[in-house]
């Protein structure tokens, strides 16, 4: 495996870890916000959700790469409503 392949593999694994961590942190913050009605926890939910969206965007870029798509093609996302 050359340097670029190793880098992409390691980066992809790191992204996977960050998705898991951000998802767990967001769920914990939601629980605290619901149970304790703390504004700090509500802010944390927004921050973790934003991070999760960014990491999932990068996951989509890796999926594009694996599927031979162009870098600038938009990854497929779930429909999100606010």
N, C-alpha and C positions, 0 to 999 in steps of 0.2 A: 504494500500500500504506500503510495507516495505521500508527500507532505500535504498536498491539497486535499486528497481523499481523507486522510487522517483528520485534518482540520474540520472538514465538513461533517465527518462522523461524530467527532467530539462536540462540535457546536450543536448538532442536531440532538445529541443526548442531553446536553446542557439545557436546551430549550424544553425538552420533555420534562426534565426535573423542575424547571421554573414553572411550567404549567401546573404540575402537581402541587408544588408549594403554594403558588398563588391561589389555586382553587381551594386548598385546605384553609389558607389564611382568610380568604373571602367568606367561606362558610362559617368559620369561627367568629369573624367580625359580625356577620349577620346575626348569629345566635346571641352575641353579647348585646348588639343593638336592640334586638327584639326583647330580650329578657331584662336588660338594665336601662334601656332607653338613653344610652349615652351618645351624645352628638359626635364624640371622637370616634366611636365605633362605626357610626353611620358614614363618617368621612372616610374611614379606613375601607369600608366596603366599596366605595366608589374608586378609591385608589387601587385596590386589589383587582377589581373588575377591569379597570383600564389596563393594568399590567397584563392580565389574562388575555384580554383582547389583542394586545400587541404581540404577546408570545404566540397566540394562535394564528395571527397574521403571518409570523415568521414560519410557523409550521406549514402553513399553506404554501409559502414560497419553496420550502423544501419538497413538498409534494409536487409542485410544478416542476422542479428540477428532476425529481425521480421519474416523472411522466414525460419528460422531454419537452415541456412547454417553455416558452420564452420567459425571461425574468420579469418582464413588465406585465405579463398576463396576471390578472387578478385571481387570487385564490378563491375557491368556492367557500362561501360562508353560510352559516345558518342565518335565517332571517331573524333580525333582532328588532323588537319594538320597545319604545321608551314611553 
